[in-house]
Amino acid sequence: MIHVTSKNFEEEVVKSDKPVLLDFWAAWCGPCSGFAPILDQFETENPGKVKIGKVNVDEEPELARRFLVMSIPTILLLEKGEKKAVTVGALGLADLEAWVNANV
């Protein structure tokens, strides 16, 4: 899992050879904290399916604005930096897997 910033967005997301799942979150967000272990488990159980990045909205407000993130957690799926799918709110593992499979 990578920490995505405005400085590394081009390299990590736009130039990625895989779809990128971006988790927009904040340290103070309870649902975000609950979703983090689910995202870790997804990454462990689905190695290489997508590249996973996390965007801290407090540290990267320009990225949150760019993708119109209004509430967190917001999860985006991007290909070559272009938004392909978005979901808002924490998901369970089965729902996350289904969402990714439907959009990759």
Biopython code that builds the backbone (N, CA, C, O; Angstrom):
import numpy as np
from Bio.PDB.StructureBuilder import StructureBuilder

atoms = [
    (1, "MET", "N", (0.857, -1.169, 0.000)),
    (1, "MET", "CA", (0.000, 0.000, 0.000)),
    (1, "MET", "C", (0.907, 1.237, 0.000)),
    (1, "MET", "O", (1.909, 1.294, 0.712)),
    (2, "ILE", "N", (0.530, 2.207, -0.806)),
    (2, "ILE", "CA", (1.362, 3.402, -0.924)),
    (2, "ILE", "C", (0.609, 4.626, -0.412)),
    (2, "ILE", "O", (-0.621, 4.679, -0.443)),
    (3, "HIS", "N", (1.363, 5.590, 0.050)),
    (3, "HIS", "CA", (0.823, 6.872, 0.483)),
    (3, "HIS", "C", (0.869, 7.790, -0.744)),
    (3, "HIS", "O", (1.950, 8.170, -1.195)),
    (4, "VAL", "N", (-0.292, 8.142, -1.275)),
    (4, "VAL", "CA", (-0.351, 8.957, -2.494)),
    (4, "VAL", "C", (-0.475, 10.427, -2.114)),
    (4, "VAL", "O", (-1.289, 10.809, -1.273)),
    (5, "THR", "N", (0.351, 11.231, -2.757)),
    (5, "THR", "CA", (0.348, 12.683, -2.557)),
    (5, "THR", "C", (0.262, 13.367, -3.914)),
    (5, "THR", "O", (0.360, 12.723, -4.958)),
    (6, "SER", "N", (0.079, 14.668, -3.882)),
    (6, "SER", "CA", (0.069, 15.405, -5.151)),
    (6, "SER", "C", (1.429, 15.326, -5.833)),
    (6, "SER", "O", (1.517, 15.430, -7.056)),
    (7, "LYS", "N", (2.481, 15.144, -5.055)),
    (7, "LYS", "CA", (3.833, 15.068, -5.625)),
    (7, "LYS", "C", (4.104, 13.731, -6.322)),
    (7, "LYS", "O", (4.823, 13.692, -7.320)),
    (8, "ASN", "N", (3.535, 12.636, -5.807)),
    (8, "ASN", "CA", (3.821, 11.340, -6.429)),
    (8, "ASN", "C", (2.630, 10.785, -7.221)),
    (8, "ASN", "O", (2.692, 9.656, -7.709)),
    (9, "PHE", "N", (1.553, 11.557, -7.353)),
    (9, "PHE", "CA", (0.357, 11.093, -8.038)),
    (9, "PHE", "C", (0.651, 10.659, -9.475)),
    (9, "PHE", "O", (0.202, 9.597, -9.905)),
    (10, "GLU", "N", (1.383, 11.454, -10.199)),
    (10, "GLU", "CA", (1.709, 11.144, -11.600)),
    (10, "GLU", "C", (2.429, 9.797, -11.702)),
    (10, "GLU", "O", (2.051, 8.935, -12.495)),
    (11, "GLU", "N", (3.464, 9.636, -10.891)),
    (11, "GLU", "CA", (4.270, 8.419, -10.944)),
    (11, "GLU", "C", (3.506, 7.193, -10.445)),
    (11, "GLU", "O", (3.542, 6.139, -11.081)),
    (12, "GLU", "N", (2.820, 7.323, -9.319)),
    (12, "GLU", "CA", (2.183, 6.174, -8.677)),
    (12, "GLU", "C", (0.819, 5.813, -9.265)),
    (12, "GLU", "O", (0.437, 4.642, -9.257)),
    (13, "VAL", "N", (0.086, 6.795, -9.773)),
    (13, "VAL", "CA", (-1.277, 6.547, -10.236)),
    (13, "VAL", "C", (-1.383, 6.636, -11.755)),
    (13, "VAL", "O", (-1.811, 5.681, -12.403)),
    (14, "VAL", "N", (-1.002, 7.759, -12.318)),
    (14, "VAL", "CA", (-1.160, 7.960, -13.762)),
    (14, "VAL", "C", (-0.302, 6.973, -14.558)),
    (14, "VAL", "O", (-0.759, 6.430, -15.564)),
    (15, "LYS", "N", (0.915, 6.741, -14.122)),
    (15, "LYS", "CA", (1.826, 5.856, -14.853)),
    (15, "LYS", "C", (1.735, 4.395, -14.415)),
    (15, "LYS", "O", (2.503, 3.561, -14.894)),
    (16, "SER", "N", (0.825, 4.080, -13.527)),
    (16, "SER", "CA", (0.687, 2.704, -13.046)),
    (16, "SER", "C", (0.239, 1.782, -14.174)),
    (16, "SER", "O", (-0.615, 2.146, -14.982)),
    (17, "ASP", "N", (0.819, 0.590, -14.220)),
    (17, "ASP", "CA", (0.421, -0.385, -15.227)),
    (17, "ASP", "C", (-0.794, -1.199, -14.786)),
    (17, "ASP", "O", (-1.283, -2.043, -15.536)),
    (18, "LYS", "N", (-1.278, -0.949, -13.574)),
    (18, "LYS", "CA", (-2.471, -1.616, -13.049)),
    (18, "LYS", "C", (-3.494, -0.558, -12.660)),
    (18, "LYS", "O", (-3.139, 0.601, -12.445)),
    (19, "PRO", "N", (-4.760, -0.951, -12.567)),
    (19, "PRO", "CA", (-5.740, -0.019, -11.988)),
    (19, "PRO", "C", (-5.316, 0.315, -10.555)),
    (19, "PRO", "O", (-4.692, -0.497, -9.873)),
    (20, "VAL", "N", (-5.665, 1.519, -10.118)),
    (20, "VAL", "CA", (-5.294, 1.971, -8.777)),
    (20, "VAL", "C", (-6.551, 2.211, -7.967)),
    (20, "VAL", "O", (-7.443, 2.948, -8.386)),
    (21, "LEU", "N", (-6.613, 1.581, -6.803)),
    (21, "LEU", "CA", (-7.680, 1.815, -5.845)),
    (21, "LEU", "C", (-7.156, 2.844, -4.853)),
    (21, "LEU", "O", (-6.168, 2.596, -4.162)),
    (22, "LEU", "N", (-7.811, 3.993, -4.781)),
    (22, "LEU", "CA", (-7.405, 5.043, -3.847)),
    (22, "LEU", "C", (-8.418, 5.155, -2.725)),
    (22, "LEU", "O", (-9.617, 5.298, -2.966)),
    (23, "ASP", "N", (-7.929, 5.089, -1.501)),
    (23, "ASP", "CA", (-8.740, 5.243, -0.306)),
    (23, "ASP", "C", (-8.494, 6.645, 0.245)),
    (23, "ASP", "O", (-7.403, 6.941, 0.734)),
    (24, "PHE", "N", (-9.510, 7.508, 0.166)),
    (24, "PHE", "CA", (-9.430, 8.847, 0.754)),
    (24, "PHE", "C", (-9.904, 8.736, 2.193)),
    (24, "PHE", "O", (-11.026, 8.293, 2.441)),
    (25, "TRP", "N", (-9.065, 9.133, 3.148)),
    (25, "TRP", "CA", (-9.314, 8.916, 4.564)),
    (25, "TRP", "C", (-8.729, 10.056, 5.390)),
    (25, "TRP", "O", (-8.085, 10.961, 4.859)),
    (26, "ALA", "N", (-8.967, 9.996, 6.711)),
    (26, "ALA", "CA", (-8.352, 10.913, 7.676)),
    (26, "ALA", "C", (-8.194, 10.170, 9.001)),
    (26, "ALA", "O", (-8.952, 9.249, 9.304)),
    (27, "ALA", "N", (-7.207, 10.579, 9.777)),
    (27, "ALA", "CA", (-6.909, 9.928, 11.054)),
    (27, "ALA", "C", (-8.067, 10.024, 12.043)),
    (27, "ALA", "O", (-8.257, 9.125, 12.863)),
    (28, "TRP", "N", (-8.832, 11.090, 11.975)),
    (28, "TRP", "CA", (-9.925, 11.316, 12.925)),
    (28, "TRP", "C", (-11.222, 10.610, 12.526)),
    (28, "TRP", "O", (-12.206, 10.669, 13.264)),
    (29, "CYS", "N", (-11.236, 9.955, 11.391)),
    (29, "CYS", "CA", (-12.453, 9.343, 10.834)),
    (29, "CYS", "C", (-12.622, 7.911, 11.343)),
    (29, "CYS", "O", (-11.839, 7.029, 10.992)),
    (30, "GLY", "N", (-13.642, 7.684, 12.166)),
    (30, "GLY", "CA", (-13.910, 6.356, 12.697)),
    (30, "GLY", "C", (-14.158, 5.302, 11.635)),
    (30, "GLY", "O", (-13.522, 4.248, 11.668)),
    (31, "PRO", "N", (-15.070, 5.550, 10.683)),
    (31, "PRO", "CA", (-15.290, 4.556, 9.626)),
    (31, "PRO", "C", (-14.021, 4.272, 8.808)),
    (31, "PRO", "O", (-13.822, 3.152, 8.338)),
    (32, "CYS", "N", (-13.176, 5.277, 8.642)),
    (32, "CYS", "CA", (-11.912, 5.074, 7.918)),
    (32, "CYS", "C", (-11.022, 4.098, 8.681)),
    (32, "CYS", "O", (-10.405, 3.212, 8.090)),
    (33, "SER", "N", (-10.964, 4.270, 9.992)),
    (33, "SER", "CA", (-10.156, 3.369, 10.825)),
    (33, "SER", "C", (-10.689, 1.945, 10.765)),
    (33, "SER", "O", (-9.912, 0.990, 10.761)),
    (34, "GLY", "N", (-12.006, 1.797, 10.718)),
    (34, "GLY", "CA", (-12.600, 0.474, 10.613)),
    (34, "GLY", "C", (-12.382, -0.169, 9.260)),
    (34, "GLY", "O", (-12.318, -1.394, 9.157)),
    (35, "PHE", "N", (-12.269, 0.649, 8.215)),
    (35, "PHE", "CA", (-12.087, 0.138, 6.865)),
    (35, "PHE", "C", (-10.634, -0.260, 6.588)),
    (35, "PHE", "O", (-10.379, -1.124, 5.749)),
    (36, "ALA", "N", (-9.689, 0.360, 7.283)),
    (36, "ALA", "CA", (-8.260, 0.105, 7.025)),
    (36, "ALA", "C", (-7.892, -1.379, 7.090)),
    (36, "ALA", "O", (-7.216, -1.861, 6.180)),
    (37, "PRO", "N", (-8.306, -2.133, 8.130)),
    (37, "PRO", "CA", (-7.936, -3.555, 8.139)),
    (37, "PRO", "C", (-8.610, -4.361, 7.028)),
    (37, "PRO", "O", (-8.066, -5.370, 6.579)),
    (38, "ILE", "N", (-9.774, -3.930, 6.591)),
    (38, "ILE", "CA", (-10.452, -4.604, 5.477)),
    (38, "ILE", "C", (-9.649, -4.400, 4.199)),
    (38, "ILE", "O", (-9.474, -5.328, 3.409)),
    (39, "LEU", "N", (-9.165, -3.183, 4.006)),
    (39, "LEU", "CA", (-8.341, -2.893, 2.836)),
    (39, "LEU", "C", (-7.038, -3.695, 2.879)),
    (39, "LEU", "O", (-6.583, -4.206, 1.856)),
    (40, "ASP", "N", (-6.440, -3.804, 4.078)),
    (40, "ASP", "CA", (-5.230, -4.617, 4.230)),
    (40, "ASP", "C", (-5.504, -6.078, 3.870)),
    (40, "ASP", "O", (-4.710, -6.716, 3.179)),
    (41, "GLN", "N", (-6.631, -6.598, 4.344)),
    (41, "GLN", "CA", (-6.990, -7.988, 4.063)),
    (41, "GLN", "C", (-7.242, -8.185, 2.574)),
    (41, "GLN", "O", (-6.827, -9.190, 1.996)),
    (42, "PHE", "N", (-7.925, -7.221, 1.952)),
    (42, "PHE", "CA", (-8.166, -7.297, 0.502)),
    (42, "PHE", "C", (-6.838, -7.376, -0.246)),
    (42, "PHE", "O", (-6.678, -8.191, -1.155)),
    (43, "GLU", "N", (-5.898, -6.535, 0.138)),
    (43, "GLU", "CA", (-4.593, -6.518, -0.526)),
    (43, "GLU", "C", (-3.874, -7.861, -0.350)),
    (43, "GLU", "O", (-3.253, -8.361, -1.288)),
    (44, "THR", "N", (-3.959, -8.437, 0.841)),
    (44, "THR", "CA", (-3.322, -9.722, 1.124)),
    (44, "THR", "C", (-3.953, -10.853, 0.315)),
    (44, "THR", "O", (-3.252, -11.723, -0.202)),
    (45, "GLU", "N", (-5.281, -10.833, 0.212)),
    (45, "GLU", "CA", (-5.995, -11.915, -0.461)),
    (45, "GLU", "C", (-6.074, -11.753, -1.970)),
    (45, "GLU", "O", (-6.434, -12.694, -2.677)),
    (46, "ASN", "N", (-5.740, -10.564, -2.472)),
    (46, "ASN", "CA", (-5.822, -10.288, -3.916)),
    (46, "ASN", "C", (-4.531, -9.648, -4.416)),
    (46, "ASN", "O", (-4.563, -8.552, -4.977)),
    (47, "PRO", "N", (-3.397, -10.320, -4.220)),
    (47, "PRO", "CA", (-2.123, -9.702, -4.586)),
    (47, "PRO", "C", (-2.042, -9.401, -6.078)),
    (47, "PRO", "O", (-2.322, -10.256, -6.918)),
    (48, "GLY", "N", (-1.653, -8.169, -6.387)),
    (48, "GLY", "CA", (-1.438, -7.790, -7.768)),
    (48, "GLY", "C", (-2.668, -7.454, -8.580)),
    (48, "GLY", "O", (-2.546, -7.048, -9.736)),
    (49, "LYS", "N", (-3.854, -7.611, -8.006)),
    (49, "LYS", "CA", (-5.081, -7.319, -8.761)),
    (49, "LYS", "C", (-5.171, -5.831, -9.088)),
    (49, "LYS", "O", (-5.433, -5.451, -10.229)),
    (50, "VAL", "N", (-4.950, -4.996, -8.077)),
    (50, "VAL", "CA", (-4.916, -3.546, -8.238)),
    (50, "VAL", "C", (-3.793, -3.006, -7.364)),
    (50, "VAL", "O", (-3.351, -3.657, -6.418)),
    (51, "LYS", "N", (-3.351, -1.830, -7.693)),
    (51, "LYS", "CA", (-2.411, -1.118, -6.841)),
    (51, "LYS", "C", (-3.251, -0.331, -5.837)),
    (51, "LYS", "O", (-4.227, 0.312, -6.224)),
    (52, "ILE", "N", (-2.891, -0.372, -4.568)),
    (52, "ILE", "CA", (-3.686, 0.290, -3.540)),
    (52, "ILE", "C", (-2.912, 1.467, -2.963)),
    (52, "ILE", "O", (-1.752, 1.350, -2.566)),
    (53, "GLY", "N", (-3.595, 2.601, -2.933)),
    (53, "GLY", "CA", (-3.006, 3.809, -2.366)),
    (53, "GLY", "C", (-3.948, 4.456, -1.380)),
    (53, "GLY", "O", (-5.165, 4.287, -1.455)),
    (54, "LYS", "N", (-3.375, 5.193, -0.461)),
    (54, "LYS", "CA", (-4.159, 5.913, 0.532)),
    (54, "LYS", "C", (-3.850, 7.399, 0.404)),
    (54, "LYS", "O", (-2.695, 7.797, 0.257)),
    (55, "VAL", "N", (-4.907, 8.212, 0.462)),
    (55, "VAL", "CA", (-4.768, 9.661, 0.392)),
    (55, "VAL", "C", (-5.353, 10.246, 1.676)),
    (55, "VAL", "O", (-6.554, 10.141, 1.922)),
    (56, "ASN", "N", (-4.509, 10.855, 2.481)),
    (56, "ASN", "CA", (-4.960, 11.529, 3.689)),
    (56, "ASN", "C", (-5.525, 12.891, 3.268)),
    (56, "ASN", "O", (-4.785, 13.753, 2.794)),
    (57, "VAL", "N", (-6.832, 13.083, 3.442)),
    (57, "VAL", "CA", (-7.481, 14.305, 2.958)),
    (57, "VAL", "C", (-7.022, 15.549, 3.712)),
    (57, "VAL", "O", (-7.087, 16.653, 3.171)),
    (58, "ASP", "N", (-6.562, 15.388, 4.946)),
    (58, "ASP", "CA", (-6.050, 16.536, 5.695)),
    (58, "ASP", "C", (-4.702, 17.000, 5.159)),
    (58, "ASP", "O", (-4.389, 18.190, 5.197)),
    (59, "GLU", "N", (-3.908, 16.062, 4.662)),
    (59, "GLU", "CA", (-2.591, 16.386, 4.116)),
    (59, "GLU", "C", (-2.637, 16.708, 2.622)),
    (59, "GLU", "O", (-1.752, 17.389, 2.105)),
    (60, "GLU", "N", (-3.661, 16.224, 1.934)),
    (60, "GLU", "CA", (-3.763, 16.386, 0.479)),
    (60, "GLU", "C", (-5.137, 16.914, 0.060)),
    (60, "GLU", "O", (-5.845, 16.254, -0.700)),
    (61, "PRO", "N", (-5.520, 18.099, 0.549)),
    (61, "PRO", "CA", (-6.842, 18.616, 0.208)),
    (61, "PRO", "C", (-7.028, 18.875, -1.288)),
    (61, "PRO", "O", (-8.151, 18.820, -1.789)),
    (62, "GLU", "N", (-5.935, 19.158, -2.005)),
    (62, "GLU", "CA", (-6.064, 19.407, -3.443)),
    (62, "GLU", "C", (-6.467, 18.133, -4.197)),
    (62, "GLU", "O", (-7.232, 18.205, -5.158)),
    (63, "LEU", "N", (-5.963, 16.980, -3.773)),
    (63, "LEU", "CA", (-6.394, 15.728, -4.410)),
    (63, "LEU", "C", (-7.849, 15.422, -4.078)),
    (63, "LEU", "O", (-8.598, 14.945, -4.931)),
    (64, "ALA", "N", (-8.247, 15.695, -2.846)),
    (64, "ALA", "CA", (-9.653, 15.486, -2.467)),
    (64, "ALA", "C", (-10.565, 16.383, -3.302)),
    (64, "ALA", "O", (-11.616, 15.935, -3.759)),
    (65, "ARG", "N", (-10.181, 17.634, -3.506)),
    (65, "ARG", "CA", (-10.978, 18.547, -4.339)),
    (65, "ARG", "C", (-10.999, 18.089, -5.790)),
    (65, "ARG", "O", (-12.038, 18.136, -6.447)),
    (66, "ARG", "N", (-9.863, 17.652, -6.281)),
    (66, "ARG", "CA", (-9.757, 17.217, -7.683)),
    (66, "ARG", "C", (-10.752, 16.099, -7.994)),
    (66, "ARG", "O", (-11.330, 16.058, -9.080)),
    (67, "PHE", "N", (-10.946, 15.194, -7.032)),
    (67, "PHE", "CA", (-11.844, 14.068, -7.248)),
    (67, "PHE", "C", (-13.190, 14.245, -6.550)),
    (67, "PHE", "O", (-13.945, 13.287, -6.384)),
    (68, "LEU", "N", (-13.481, 15.481, -6.145)),
    (68, "LEU", "CA", (-14.777, 15.845, -5.563)),
    (68, "LEU", "C", (-15.154, 14.980, -4.360)),
    (68, "LEU", "O", (-16.311, 14.587, -4.204)),
    (69, "VAL", "N", (-14.175, 14.692, -3.522)),
    (69, "VAL", "CA", (-14.416, 13.912, -2.312)),
    (69, "VAL", "C", (-15.117, 14.811, -1.298)),
    (69, "VAL", "O", (-14.551, 15.803, -0.840)),
    (70, "MET", "N", (-16.349, 14.456, -0.953)),
    (70, "MET", "CA", (-17.151, 15.263, -0.035)),
    (70, "MET", "C", (-17.293, 14.619, 1.340)),
    (70, "MET", "O", (-17.553, 15.306, 2.328)),
    (71, "SER", "N", (-17.123, 13.301, 1.401)),
    (71, "SER", "CA", (-17.165, 12.603, 2.682)),
    (71, "SER", "C", (-16.192, 11.432, 2.608)),
    (71, "SER", "O", (-15.806, 10.984, 1.528)),
    (72, "ILE", "N", (-15.812, 10.957, 3.773)),
    (72, "ILE", "CA", (-14.829, 9.880, 3.824)),
    (72, "ILE", "C", (-15.331, 8.759, 4.716)),
    (72, "ILE", "O", (-16.111, 9.005, 5.636)),
    (73, "PRO", "N", (-14.903, 7.544, 4.462)),
    (73, "PRO", "CA", (-13.995, 7.148, 3.393)),
    (73, "PRO", "C", (-14.677, 7.167, 2.018)),
    (73, "PRO", "O", (-15.842, 6.795, 1.874)),
    (74, "THR", "N", (-13.928, 7.601, 1.038)),
    (74, "THR", "CA", (-14.327, 7.509, -0.362)),
    (74, "THR", "C", (-13.275, 6.663, -1.054)),
    (74, "THR", "O", (-12.076, 6.882, -0.884)),
    (75, "ILE", "N", (-13.727, 5.702, -1.830)),
    (75, "ILE", "CA", (-12.820, 4.808, -2.527)),
    (75, "ILE", "C", (-13.013, 5.010, -4.021)),
    (75, "ILE", "O", (-14.129, 4.915, -4.531)),
    (76, "LEU", "N", (-11.925, 5.288, -4.714)),
    (76, "LEU", "CA", (-11.949, 5.482, -6.157)),
    (76, "LEU", "C", (-11.142, 4.407, -6.839)),
    (76, "LEU", "O", (-10.144, 3.929, -6.301)),
    (77, "LEU", "N", (-11.571, 4.031, -8.016)),
    (77, "LEU", "CA", (-10.797, 3.143, -8.866)),
    (77, "LEU", "C", (-10.408, 3.962, -10.085)),
    (77, "LEU", "O", (-11.266, 4.506, -10.781)),
    (78, "LEU", "N", (-9.109, 4.045, -10.338)),
    (78, "LEU", "CA", (-8.606, 4.849, -11.446)),
    (78, "LEU", "C", (-7.769, 4.008, -12.390)),
    (78, "LEU", "O", (-7.096, 3.065, -11.973)),
    (79, "GLU", "N", (-7.820, 4.362, -13.671)),
    (79, "GLU", "CA", (-6.937, 3.779, -14.677)),
    (79, "GLU", "C", (-6.259, 4.927, -15.402)),
    (79, "GLU", "O", (-6.912, 5.793, -15.984)),
    (80, "LYS", "N", (-4.934, 4.914, -15.353)),
    (80, "LYS", "CA", (-4.122, 5.989, -15.963)),
    (80, "LYS", "C", (-4.522, 7.359, -15.426)),
    (80, "LYS", "O", (-4.447, 8.358, -16.142)),
    (81, "GLY", "N", (-4.944, 7.403, -14.167)),
    (81, "GLY", "CA", (-5.310, 8.661, -13.525)),
    (81, "GLY", "C", (-6.740, 9.091, -13.734)),
    (81, "GLY", "O", (-7.171, 10.096, -13.168)),
    (82, "GLU", "N", (-7.497, 8.343, -14.544)),
    (82, "GLU", "CA", (-8.886, 8.681, -14.833)),
    (82, "GLU", "C", (-9.818, 7.869, -13.940)),
    (82, "GLU", "O", (-9.660, 6.658, -13.789)),
    (83, "LYS", "N", (-10.794, 8.562, -13.350)),
    (83, "LYS", "CA", (-11.745, 7.901, -12.466)),
    (83, "LYS", "C", (-12.647, 6.965, -13.254)),
    (83, "LYS", "O", (-13.289, 7.373, -14.222)),
    (84, "LYS", "N", (-12.691, 5.693, -12.828)),
    (84, "LYS", "CA", (-13.543, 4.683, -13.453)),
    (84, "LYS", "C", (-14.737, 4.340, -12.576)),
    (84, "LYS", "O", (-15.812, 4.027, -13.088)),
    (85, "ALA", "N", (-14.562, 4.396, -11.261)),
    (85, "ALA", "CA", (-15.646, 4.053, -10.338)),
    (85, "ALA", "C", (-15.371, 4.715, -8.993)),
    (85, "ALA", "O", (-14.228, 5.002, -8.641)),
    (86, "VAL", "N", (-16.449, 4.946, -8.257)),
    (86, "VAL", "CA", (-16.328, 5.544, -6.926)),
    (86, "VAL", "C", (-17.396, 4.951, -6.020)),
    (86, "VAL", "O", (-18.511, 4.662, -6.454)),
    (87, "THR", "N", (-17.038, 4.776, -4.766)),
    (87, "THR", "CA", (-17.997, 4.378, -3.750)),
    (87, "THR", "C", (-17.671, 5.146, -2.478)),
    (87, "THR", "O", (-16.508, 5.417, -2.180)),
    (88, "VAL", "N", (-18.705, 5.487, -1.744)),
    (88, "VAL", "CA", (-18.536, 6.279, -0.524)),
    (88, "VAL", "C", (-18.981, 5.443, 0.662)),
    (88, "VAL", "O", (-20.038, 4.813, 0.635)),
    (89, "GLY", "N", (-18.163, 5.446, 1.701)),
    (89, "GLY", "CA", (-18.469, 4.697, 2.909)),
    (89, "GLY", "C", (-17.627, 3.435, 3.000)),
    (89, "GLY", "O", (-17.153, 2.905, 1.995)),
    (90, "ALA", "N", (-17.453, 2.971, 4.228)),
    (90, "ALA", "CA", (-16.670, 1.764, 4.454)),
    (90, "ALA", "C", (-17.424, 0.552, 3.925)),
    (90, "ALA", "O", (-18.641, 0.444, 4.078)),
    (91, "LEU", "N", (-16.691, -0.346, 3.311)),
    (91, "LEU", "CA", (-17.268, -1.576, 2.773)),
    (91, "LEU", "C", (-16.732, -2.767, 3.552)),
    (91, "LEU", "O", (-15.633, -2.716, 4.106)),
    (92, "GLY", "N", (-17.506, -3.828, 3.590)),
    (92, "GLY", "CA", (-17.005, -5.097, 4.088)),
    (92, "GLY", "C", (-16.138, -5.737, 3.021)),
    (92, "GLY", "O", (-16.137, -5.294, 1.873)),
    (93, "LEU", "N", (-15.411, -6.763, 3.384)),
    (93, "LEU", "CA", (-14.492, -7.404, 2.446)),
    (93, "LEU", "C", (-15.215, -7.945, 1.215)),
    (93, "LEU", "O", (-14.761, -7.720, 0.094)),
    (94, "ALA", "N", (-16.321, -8.648, 1.398)),
    (94, "ALA", "CA", (-17.047, -9.220, 0.257)),
    (94, "ALA", "C", (-17.564, -8.120, -0.670)),
    (94, "ALA", "O", (-17.505, -8.258, -1.892)),
    (95, "ASP", "N", (-18.067, -7.032, -0.095)),
    (95, "ASP", "CA", (-18.566, -5.914, -0.910)),
    (95, "ASP", "C", (-17.429, -5.232, -1.659)),
    (95, "ASP", "O", (-17.590, -4.855, -2.820)),
    (96, "LEU", "N", (-16.285, -5.072, -1.009)),
    (96, "LEU", "CA", (-15.124, -4.461, -1.664)),
    (96, "LEU", "C", (-14.657, -5.332, -2.824)),
    (96, "LEU", "O", (-14.390, -4.828, -3.915)),
    (97, "GLU", "N", (-14.560, -6.642, -2.589)),
    (97, "GLU", "CA", (-14.143, -7.547, -3.662)),
    (97, "GLU", "C", (-15.119, -7.498, -4.837)),
    (97, "GLU", "O", (-14.697, -7.467, -5.993)),
    (98, "ALA", "N", (-16.417, -7.490, -4.547)),
    (98, "ALA", "CA", (-17.423, -7.435, -5.609)),
    (98, "ALA", "C", (-17.328, -6.127, -6.386)),
    (98, "ALA", "O", (-17.429, -6.126, -7.613)),
    (99, "TRP", "N", (-17.132, -5.001, -5.673)),
    (99, "TRP", "CA", (-17.030, -3.688, -6.313)),
    (99, "TRP", "C", (-15.809, -3.635, -7.224)),
    (99, "TRP", "O", (-15.900, -3.180, -8.364)),
    (100, "VAL", "N", (-14.673, -4.097, -6.726)),
    (100, "VAL", "CA", (-13.450, -4.095, -7.549)),
    (100, "VAL", "C", (-13.641, -5.004, -8.766)),
    (100, "VAL", "O", (-13.327, -4.610, -9.889)),
    (101, "ASN", "N", (-14.149, -6.208, -8.550)),
    (101, "ASN", "CA", (-14.336, -7.148, -9.678)),
    (101, "ASN", "C", (-15.296, -6.602, -10.720)),
    (101, "ASN", "O", (-15.118, -6.865, -11.909)),
    (102, "ALA", "N", (-16.296, -5.858, -10.313)),
    (102, "ALA", "CA", (-17.258, -5.295, -11.255)),
    (102, "ALA", "C", (-16.685, -4.139, -12.056)),
    (102, "ALA", "O", (-17.202, -3.797, -13.119)),
    (103, "ASN", "N", (-15.612, -3.535, -11.546)),
    (103, "ASN", "CA", (-15.086, -2.326, -12.176)),
    (103, "ASN", "C", (-13.691, -2.447, -12.772)),
    (103, "ASN", "O", (-13.201, -1.499, -13.386)),
    (104, "VAL", "N", (-13.049, -3.582, -12.605)),
    (104, "VAL", "CA", (-11.705, -3.757, -13.171)),
    (104, "VAL", "C", (-11.824, -4.397, -14.532)),
    (104, "VAL", "O", (-10.813, -4.638, -15.192)),
]
sb = StructureBuilder()
sb.init_structure("model")
sb.init_model(0)
sb.init_chain("A")
sb.init_seg("    ")
for serial, (resi, resn, name, xyz) in enumerate(atoms, 1):
    if name == "N":
        sb.init_residue(resn, " ", resi, " ")
    sb.init_atom(name, np.array(xyz, "f"), 0.0, 1.0, " ", f" {name:<3s}", serial, name[0])
structure = sb.get_structure()
